[in-house]
Amino acid sequence: MKAREIVLVGTFAALSAVGAFIRIPFFPVSFTLQLFFVFMAGIMLGPNLGALSQLVYILIGLLGFPVFASGGGPGYVLMPSFGYLVGFVACAYVTGLVFNLKKAPDYLWMVLSMILGLAAVYLIGVTGLYLNLKYVIGKPLTLVKAIVVGMLIFLPGDIVKISVAAYLSKQLIPRIRQ
């Protein structure tokens, strides 16, 4: 990896941590700005480096640094929201991969790329939420309830994040990729 790529990966890992602290507490998963930076990492860095930025973020948190919305440490894997963190890796990868499929991507292609990345977050995150609440915490939960509390309530905010992230990315891509 080039020094520039290392700096960009570290920057987006740090931005994801900052996004965790811009939050509205909610159980079982808080509203945060992390996903905004995950979308931008996928677009700006591409699939591999975007995913790597999120892996770095997760590893820093699992090492004990309090960079997640509710702290950090290896025990965080048992938190209801941990599946979403894993989903961030997939989101950055899918977003970057789809975005790079088109030679001259426009705003709508960017939005589509982010929506497909969001689907990856929800697939992994809601599954992790359901399994964690049902089998680790022992809360009786149906899959439908997990979808409501783990996805549907977040959709309006995520649509706004996608819109703003696509707009900013469109402005920043020429500067970042030079």
Backbone as CSV, one residue per row, in Angstrom:
resi,resn,N_x,N_y,N_z,CA_x,CA_y,CA_z,C_x,C_y,C_z
1,MET,0.835,-1.190,0.000,0.000,0.000,0.000,0.877,1.251,0.000
2,LYS,0.391,2.242,-0.683,1.079,3.528,-0.718,0.753,4.310,0.546
3,ALA,1.617,5.243,0.884,1.416,6.070,2.078,0.080,6.816,2.002
4,ARG,-0.264,7.299,0.836,-1.531,8.022,0.645,-2.728,7.128,0.965
5,GLU,-2.671,5.875,0.524,-3.765,4.935,0.794,-3.875,4.622,2.283
6,ILE,-2.739,4.481,2.941,-2.739,4.224,4.384,-3.391,5.387,5.125
7,VAL,-3.045,6.600,4.723,-3.617,7.793,5.353,-5.132,7.838,5.129
8,LEU,-5.582,7.555,3.913,-7.020,7.590,3.624,-7.780,6.506,4.377
9,VAL,-7.211,5.304,4.453,-7.851,4.222,5.221,-7.964,4.640,6.683
10,GLY,-6.883,5.169,7.243,-6.904,5.625,8.634,-7.891,6.759,8.863
11,THR,-7.966,7.657,7.894,-8.901,8.783,8.005,-10.340,8.301,8.055
12,PHE,-10.693,7.360,7.185,-12.079,6.880,7.192,-12.371,5.989,8.393
13,ALA,-11.376,5.300,8.902,-11.563,4.555,10.163,-11.846,5.550,11.293
14,ALA,-11.087,6.632,11.330,-11.287,7.662,12.354,-12.641,8.355,12.196
15,LEU,-13.042,8.635,10.960,-14.344,9.261,10.728,-15.487,8.351,11.172
16,SER,-15.326,7.045,10.994,-16.349,6.109,11.480,-16.452,6.175,12.998
17,ALA,-15.308,6.314,13.662,-15.311,6.448,15.118,-16.009,7.743,15.536
18,VAL,-15.716,8.827,14.828,-16.371,10.106,15.121,-17.877,9.963,14.917
19,GLY,-18.265,9.289,13.840,-19.684,9.072,13.556,-20.401,8.300,14.646
20,ALA,-19.679,7.452,15.367,-20.275,6.684,16.460,-20.666,7.582,17.624
21,PHE,-19.949,8.700,17.784,-20.217,9.601,18.897,-21.270,10.645,18.565
22,ILE,-21.627,10.753,17.302,-22.727,11.623,16.895,-23.938,10.700,16.824
23,ARG,-24.630,10.611,17.955,-25.667,9.578,18.042,-26.854,10.022,18.873
24,ILE,-27.938,9.310,18.644,-29.135,9.417,19.467,-29.319,8.037,20.086
25,PRO,-29.152,7.932,21.410,-29.273,6.615,22.046,-30.662,6.016,21.839
26,PHE,-30.672,4.744,21.536,-31.910,4.007,21.291,-31.599,2.546,21.514
27,PHE,-32.536,1.786,22.055,-32.310,0.356,22.234,-33.091,-0.403,21.184
28,PRO,-32.512,-1.376,20.587,-31.233,-2.021,20.849,-30.057,-1.436,20.065
29,VAL,-30.318,-0.553,19.105,-29.255,0.026,18.281,-29.466,1.537,18.234
30,SER,-28.397,2.307,18.491,-28.489,3.772,18.469,-28.491,4.298,17.043
31,PHE,-29.062,5.485,16.882,-28.967,6.216,15.626,-27.608,6.906,15.624
32,THR,-26.772,6.662,14.610,-25.451,7.298,14.539,-25.189,7.807,13.120
33,LEU,-24.063,8.496,12.968,-23.640,8.962,11.647,-22.582,8.054,11.020
34,GLN,-22.291,6.928,11.646,-21.252,6.031,11.130,-21.502,5.645,9.681
35,LEU,-22.720,5.261,9.390,-23.047,4.775,8.055,-22.752,5.821,6.982
36,PHE,-22.929,7.085,7.304,-22.607,8.173,6.381,-21.150,8.058,5.921
37,PHE,-20.242,7.832,6.872,-18.822,7.732,6.551,-18.483,6.397,5.879
38,VAL,-19.244,5.363,6.187,-19.034,4.073,5.524,-19.365,4.194,4.036
39,PHE,-20.481,4.850,3.727,-20.843,5.073,2.322,-19.739,5.832,1.599
40,MET,-19.263,6.887,2.239,-18.232,7.706,1.602,-16.926,6.929,1.447
41,ALA,-16.605,6.072,2.407,-15.391,5.255,2.296,-15.476,4.350,1.071
42,GLY,-16.630,3.726,0.859,-16.794,2.853,-0.301,-16.640,3.597,-1.608
43,ILE,-17.233,4.784,-1.684,-17.168,5.575,-2.910,-15.763,6.146,-3.120
44,MET,-15.222,6.751,-2.096,-13.940,7.458,-2.224,-12.735,6.527,-2.328
45,LEU,-12.758,5.426,-1.574,-11.587,4.548,-1.518,-11.707,3.317,-2.399
46,GLY,-12.929,3.018,-2.845,-13.138,1.801,-3.617,-13.450,0.638,-2.687
47,PRO,-13.754,-0.508,-3.263,-14.226,-1.626,-2.436,-13.191,-2.142,-1.439
48,ASN,-11.982,-2.358,-1.863,-10.988,-2.980,-0.984,-10.524,-2.053,0.131
49,LEU,-10.128,-0.856,-0.231,-9.652,0.079,0.795,-10.800,0.579,1.668
50,GLY,-11.982,0.736,1.085,-13.155,1.128,1.878,-13.467,0.077,2.937
51,ALA,-13.474,-1.193,2.530,-13.714,-2.277,3.485,-12.590,-2.346,4.515
52,LEU,-11.367,-2.135,4.062,-10.227,-2.157,4.989,-10.354,-1.065,6.047
53,SER,-10.831,0.101,5.662,-10.998,1.183,6.638,-11.959,0.762,7.749
54,GLN,-12.982,0.010,7.393,-13.942,-0.429,8.397,-13.392,-1.589,9.238
55,LEU,-12.591,-2.434,8.621,-11.922,-3.489,9.395,-10.966,-2.885,10.420
56,VAL,-10.229,-1.873,10.021,-9.325,-1.178,10.945,-10.132,-0.584,12.097
57,TYR,-11.238,0.061,11.769,-12.116,0.642,12.790,-12.582,-0.422,13.790
58,ILE,-13.045,-1.548,13.280,-13.534,-2.619,14.158,-12.397,-3.174,15.019
59,LEU,-11.248,-3.408,14.425,-10.116,-3.950,15.186,-9.672,-3.004,16.298
60,ILE,-9.653,-1.714,16.021,-9.298,-0.743,17.052,-10.286,-0.831,18.216
61,GLY,-11.562,-0.929,17.884,-12.584,-1.047,18.931,-12.482,-2.341,19.711
62,LEU,-12.233,-3.441,19.016,-12.125,-4.736,19.703,-10.868,-4.821,20.568
63,LEU,-9.852,-4.026,20.244,-8.651,-3.971,21.075,-8.891,-3.238,22.394
64,GLY,-10.033,-2.585,22.518,-10.385,-1.942,23.775,-10.537,-0.436,23.723
65,PHE,-10.204,0.166,22.603,-10.394,1.611,22.499,-11.896,1.897,22.355
66,PRO,-12.416,2.859,23.098,-13.869,3.109,23.099,-14.347,3.891,21.872
67,VAL,-14.252,3.278,20.716,-14.608,3.963,19.466,-15.990,3.574,18.943
68,PHE,-16.625,2.587,19.572,-17.966,2.200,19.155,-18.996,3.068,19.885
69,ALA,-20.224,3.033,19.432,-21.272,3.873,20.024,-21.458,3.598,21.518
70,SER,-21.160,2.394,21.963,-21.316,2.044,23.381,-20.022,1.539,23.992
71,GLY,-18.892,2.033,23.537,-17.622,1.639,24.148,-16.724,0.875,23.211
72,GLY,-16.109,-0.187,23.728,-15.184,-0.991,22.945,-14.744,-2.195,23.749
73,GLY,-13.848,-2.983,23.195,-13.347,-4.173,23.857,-13.850,-5.432,23.188
74,PRO,-13.190,-6.571,23.467,-13.563,-7.823,22.804,-14.982,-8.291,23.136
75,GLY,-15.489,-7.909,24.290,-16.849,-8.293,24.658,-17.913,-7.644,23.800
76,TYR,-17.517,-6.662,22.997,-18.472,-5.957,22.141,-19.093,-6.887,21.099
77,VAL,-18.430,-7.997,20.822,-18.998,-8.939,19.847,-20.326,-9.497,20.344
78,LEU,-20.601,-9.381,21.634,-21.863,-9.867,22.194,-22.929,-8.780,22.284
79,MET,-22.620,-7.594,21.801,-23.591,-6.501,21.817,-24.585,-6.672,20.659
80,PRO,-25.836,-6.259,20.873,-26.832,-6.385,19.802,-26.446,-5.666,18.513
81,SER,-25.644,-4.613,18.615,-25.302,-3.822,17.424,-24.047,-4.310,16.698
82,PHE,-23.376,-5.332,17.194,-22.112,-5.737,16.576,-22.285,-6.192,15.122
83,GLY,-23.388,-6.823,14.801,-23.631,-7.249,13.421,-23.620,-6.083,12.443
84,TYR,-24.059,-4.911,12.904,-24.036,-3.734,12.037,-22.599,-3.310,11.739
85,LEU,-21.721,-3.434,12.733,-20.316,-3.099,12.507,-19.703,-4.014,11.447
86,VAL,-20.013,-5.295,11.533,-19.550,-6.234,10.508,-20.175,-5.863,9.163
87,GLY,-21.428,-5.452,9.207,-22.110,-5.012,7.993,-21.476,-3.790,7.359
88,PHE,-20.798,-2.956,8.167,-20.109,-1.783,7.612,-19.008,-2.201,6.646
89,VAL,-18.327,-3.284,6.960,-17.264,-3.785,6.071,-17.890,-4.172,4.730
90,ALA,-18.975,-4.940,4.802,-19.664,-5.368,3.582,-20.239,-4.170,2.832
91,CYS,-20.767,-3.205,3.555,-21.350,-2.014,2.934,-20.312,-1.240,2.141
92,ALA,-19.165,-0.975,2.753,-18.118,-0.227,2.052,-17.665,-0.990,0.812
93,TYR,-17.546,-2.315,0.945,-17.109,-3.131,-0.184,-18.148,-3.101,-1.315
94,VAL,-19.402,-3.386,-0.986,-20.461,-3.434,-2.002,-20.651,-2.058,-2.642
95,THR,-20.677,-1.018,-1.821,-20.844,0.341,-2.352,-19.734,0.674,-3.344
96,GLY,-18.499,0.416,-2.947,-17.361,0.702,-3.826,-17.359,-0.155,-5.072
97,LEU,-17.707,-1.427,-4.917,-17.721,-2.351,-6.054,-18.749,-1.928,-7.097
98,VAL,-19.970,-1.679,-6.651,-21.032,-1.284,-7.585,-20.699,0.071,-8.213
99,PHE,-20.235,1.005,-7.405,-19.884,2.331,-7.925,-18.851,2.227,-9.039
100,ASN,-17.857,1.374,-8.858,-16.780,1.245,-9.840,-17.172,0.455,-11.087
101,LEU,-18.350,-0.139,-11.115,-18.795,-0.875,-12.295,-19.069,0.049,-13.481
102,LYS,-19.408,1.281,-13.191,-19.745,2.232,-14.244,-18.562,3.171,-14.483
103,LYS,-18.237,3.359,-15.740,-17.071,4.172,-16.106,-17.237,5.639,-15.698
104,ALA,-18.394,6.199,-15.930,-18.663,7.598,-15.574,-19.916,7.650,-14.694
105,PRO,-19.784,7.265,-13.421,-20.966,7.208,-12.555,-21.530,8.593,-12.249
106,ASP,-22.851,8.685,-12.270,-23.513,9.937,-11.928,-24.095,9.822,-10.515
107,TYR,-24.803,10.858,-10.102,-25.387,10.902,-8.756,-26.312,9.713,-8.507
108,LEU,-27.175,9.392,-9.450,-28.120,8.286,-9.254,-27.398,6.941,-9.124
109,TRP,-26.319,6.761,-9.867,-25.545,5.524,-9.748,-24.894,5.440,-8.363
110,MET,-24.452,6.579,-7.878,-23.881,6.640,-6.539,-24.926,6.247,-5.497
111,VAL,-26.116,6.802,-5.630,-27.213,6.489,-4.706,-27.533,4.992,-4.764
112,LEU,-27.629,4.427,-5.970,-27.896,2.998,-6.119,-26.797,2.172,-5.447
113,SER,-25.552,2.569,-5.632,-24.427,1.868,-5.007,-24.575,1.858,-3.494
114,MET,-24.961,2.991,-2.938,-25.120,3.102,-1.491,-26.329,2.316,-0.990
115,ILE,-27.400,2.295,-1.771,-28.578,1.514,-1.376,-28.225,0.025,-1.312
116,LEU,-27.460,-0.454,-2.280,-27.051,-1.864,-2.252,-26.099,-2.127,-1.080
117,GLY,-25.244,-1.165,-0.766,-24.397,-1.287,0.418,-25.230,-1.312,1.693
118,LEU,-26.263,-0.484,1.733,-27.165,-0.453,2.888,-27.869,-1.799,3.062
119,ALA,-28.240,-2.423,1.956,-28.875,-3.745,2.031,-27.938,-4.750,2.707
120,ALA,-26.649,-4.655,2.416,-25.673,-5.547,3.052,-25.609,-5.297,4.559
121,VAL,-25.634,-4.021,4.956,-25.623,-3.696,6.391,-26.838,-4.294,7.077
122,TYR,-27.996,-4.092,6.478,-29.222,-4.591,7.100,-29.265,-6.115,7.141
123,LEU,-28.816,-6.760,6.096,-28.813,-8.223,6.076,-27.974,-8.773,7.223
124,ILE,-26.775,-8.258,7.372,-25.876,-8.741,8.428,-26.296,-8.191,9.788
125,GLY,-26.640,-6.916,9.845,-26.980,-6.273,11.111,-28.250,-6.810,11.749
126,VAL,-29.309,-6.919,10.977,-30.574,-7.415,11.526,-30.450,-8.885,11.925
127,THR,-29.725,-9.657,11.127,-29.500,-11.061,11.489,-28.740,-11.150,12.811
128,GLY,-27.676,-10.354,12.939,-26.914,-10.337,14.189,-27.751,-9.856,15.365
129,LEU,-28.552,-8.836,15.144,-29.435,-8.313,16.184,-30.403,-9.387,16.662
130,TYR,-31.049,-10.044,15.723,-32.016,-11.093,16.054,-31.357,-12.215,16.855
131,LEU,-30.228,-12.706,16.365,-29.541,-13.813,17.045,-29.042,-13.396,18.418
132,ASN,-28.509,-12.182,18.520,-27.997,-11.709,19.792,-29.108,-11.541,20.818
133,LEU,-30.164,-10.858,20.452,-31.250,-10.626,21.403,-31.928,-11.931,21.808
134,LYS,-32.091,-12.815,20.878,-32.804,-14.066,21.174,-31.943,-15.061,21.952
135,TYR,-30.679,-15.229,21.550,-29.870,-16.296,22.131,-28.819,-15.838,23.133
136,VAL,-28.340,-14.605,23.035,-27.323,-14.133,23.984,-27.986,-13.417,25.158
137,ILE,-28.860,-12.467,24.848,-29.527,-11.697,25.894,-30.752,-12.436,26.426
138,GLY,-31.354,-13.264,25.597,-32.507,-14.047,26.024,-33.825,-13.307,25.958
139,LYS,-33.909,-12.278,25.130,-35.173,-11.566,24.935,-35.974,-12.273,23.849
140,PRO,-37.212,-12.621,24.145,-38.025,-13.230,23.085,-38.294,-12.204,21.991
141,LEU,-37.945,-12.583,20.781,-38.018,-11.645,19.666,-38.360,-12.410,18.394
142,THR,-39.320,-11.872,17.657,-39.615,-12.473,16.359,-38.732,-11.814,15.317
143,LEU,-38.583,-12.469,14.191,-37.795,-11.905,13.106,-38.433,-10.612,12.596
144,VAL,-39.758,-10.569,12.558,-40.460,-9.360,12.113,-40.153,-8.194,13.046
145,LYS,-40.152,-8.445,14.347,-39.831,-7.389,15.324,-38.382,-6.926,15.146
146,ALA,-37.476,-7.866,14.874,-36.074,-7.510,14.644,-35.954,-6.618,13.408
147,ILE,-36.717,-6.907,12.374,-36.694,-6.086,11.152,-37.231,-4.688,11.438
148,VAL,-38.276,-4.607,12.251,-38.853,-3.296,12.587,-37.866,-2.466,13.397
149,VAL,-37.333,-3.028,14.499,-36.455,-2.246,15.381,-35.032,-2.149,14.860
150,GLY,-34.647,-3.029,13.935,-33.284,-3.023,13.434,-33.117,-2.471,12.042
151,MET,-34.238,-2.174,11.356,-34.125,-1.675,10.002,-35.157,-0.581,9.695
152,LEU,-36.421,-0.896,9.842,-37.464,0.021,9.372,-37.412,1.387,10.038
153,ILE,-37.094,1.428,11.334,-37.053,2.736,11.993,-35.857,3.568,11.534
154,PHE,-34.848,2.911,10.978,-33.649,3.609,10.533,-33.712,4.063,9.076
155,LEU,-34.609,3.497,8.298,-34.651,3.787,6.860,-34.762,5.270,6.507
156,PRO,-35.670,6.032,7.124,-35.755,7.454,6.741,-34.422,8.195,6.945
157,GLY,-33.793,7.984,8.063,-32.506,8.631,8.324,-31.423,8.152,7.380
158,ASP,-31.453,6.867,7.048,-30.453,6.318,6.133,-30.624,6.853,4.722
159,ILE,-31.850,7.123,4.328,-32.094,7.727,3.009,-31.495,9.140,2.965
160,VAL,-31.651,9.877,4.056,-31.049,11.220,4.133,-29.523,11.104,4.073
161,LYS,-28.953,10.159,4.825,-27.492,9.972,4.815,-26.996,9.641,3.408
162,ILE,-27.734,8.783,2.711,-27.357,8.421,1.348,-27.383,9.651,0.438
163,SER,-28.434,10.436,0.544,-28.563,11.629,-0.307,-27.408,12.597,-0.090
164,VAL,-27.096,12.861,1.169,-26.027,13.817,1.480,-24.658,13.227,1.135
165,ALA,-24.452,11.953,1.466,-23.162,11.317,1.164,-22.915,11.276,-0.337
166,ALA,-23.949,11.009,-1.124,-23.785,10.983,-2.582,-23.454,12.377,-3.101
167,TYR,-24.141,13.375,-2.583,-23.875,14.742,-3.016,-22.432,15.152,-2.688
168,LEU,-22.018,14.920,-1.440,-20.653,15.292,-1.040,-19.605,14.478,-1.790
169,SER,-19.868,13.202,-1.969,-18.916,12.355,-2.687,-18.720,12.838,-4.113
170,LYS,-19.809,13.223,-4.744,-19.729,13.731,-6.123,-18.809,14.955,-6.187
171,GLN,-18.856,15.781,-5.147,-18.021,16.981,-5.096,-16.566,16.638,-4.770
172,LEU,-16.347,15.632,-3.933,-15.006,15.341,-3.422,-14.194,14.343,-4.254
173,ILE,-14.863,13.520,-5.031,-14.149,12.485,-5.801,-13.017,13.061,-6.645
174,PRO,-13.241,14.113,-7.395,-12.123,14.623,-8.202,-10.913,15.026,-7.344
175,ARG,-11.150,15.502,-6.144,-10.044,15.930,-5.285,-9.328,14.746,-4.634
176,ILE,-10.094,13.760,-4.193,-9.515,12.603,-3.496,-8.763,11.687,-4.464
177,ARG,-9.321,11.488,-5.639,-8.735,10.512,-6.587,-7.606,11.071,-7.430
178,GLN,-7.232,12.345,-7.256,-6.133,12.918,-8.040,-4.804,12.453,-7.495
